[in-house]
């Protein structure tokens, strides 16, 4: 049977590992733009691109 100290320290390590994994998973969920967001500035398909103001 493990001591209470050993159990507590392993629980702490496990929780830190899980927290890091959850954080990385949450970050990666929205790391890239969707195709609609990426090409939104180009306008509707089949129609001319919107005019941009050039200075």
Secondary structure, 3 states (H helix, E strand, C coil): CCCHHHHHHHHHHHHHHHHHHHHHHHHHHCCCCCHHHHCHHHCCCCCCCCCCCCC
